Amino acid sequence: MEMYDYMMILNVLVIISSAMISYLYVSQMVLRKGAFLFHTMISLSFVVIAWFVTTSIWYYLTIQVDGLLYLGGMLFNLIVMIFCITVLISYLVVRRSHLLKQYQARNK
């Protein structure tokens, strides 16, 4: 059972790191091109794809062992993904005006 705990930690780290990379992507692209909503949607798709990949790997490794282990891991990954997306969206909404002001100042 210890092996599955480590795999779950890696899955969570992948989802969290994809959210952090998504924020960096949005902040850099908004400063360069200014299309906030477009790049926010692309960054959210990064997090959803990371969740799908980690859940698929989790499925192939745990479905033969125990269905409840698979279901618990999948739901935990889903909760982490929803939390990361919520934090990412809220932080981007707060930083939106600042990022767009920097874009406008750069293009004057």
N, C-alpha and C positions, 0 to 999 in steps of 0.2 A: 504494500500500500504506500510505502514511502516514495516509490518512483512516481506514482501518480500525483503526489503532493508537489514534487519538484516540477513536473510537467505543467501543473496548474499555475504555479508561480511564474514559469516561463510564458505561459499563455497570457497571464495578466500583464506581465512586463511588456509583451509585444503590443497589447492593446493600448497600454498607457503611453508607450513610446511612439506609437502611431499617432496618438492624439497630440503629443508634443511636437512631432515632426509636422503634423498638419497645421498647428499654430504657426510654426516658423515659415511654412510654405505660404500661408495666407498673408502673414505680415510682410514678407519679402515681395510677393507678387502685387499686393495692394500698393506698396510703395513704388513699385516700378510701373504698373499698368493701371491701377485704380479701380479695377472691376471687383468690388468687394463681394457681392452676392455670388457671382460666378465662381470665384476662387474659394469661397466658403463652402459651396456645394461640392466642389472637387475635393476639398480637404475632408469633408464629412464622409465622402465615399471611400477615402483612405481608411478611415476608422472602421467603417462597415465591412470593407474587404478584409481587413486584418481580423475582425471578429469571425467572418465566414471561414477564413483559412484556419484559424486556431480551433474553431469548433469542428471543422471537418477533420483535422488531425486528431483532435480529441475523440471524435466518433470512431475513427479507424483503430485507435489504440485501446479504447475502453468498451466498445459494444460487445466484444466477445467475453469480457470479464464479468461485467455486471451492468444491467440496464439502469439501475438506480445511480450507480457511479457516473454513467454517461449523462443521465438527466440532470444530476446535481451539478456536474461540471459545466454543462451547456447553459444551464440557468445562471450559474455564477458568472460565466463569461458574458452572458447577456446583460446582467446587472452591471458589471464593470463597464461594458460598452456604453450602456445608457448613461451611466454616471459620467464617463469621459466625454461623451457628446454634449451632455448638459453643461458641464464645466467649460468645454471648448466654445460652445455657442454663447454662453453668458459672458465669457471673457472677451470674445470677439465683438459682441454687441457693445460692451463697455469701451473697448479700444477703437471702435469703428471711427468715431469722429476724429480721434487723434491721428489715426493712420491716414485718413483722407485729407486732413489738414497738411500733413507732411507731404503727401503726394501733390497737393495743389501748390505748396511752397516750392517744391522741387521743379515743377513744370512752369513756373512763372518766368 
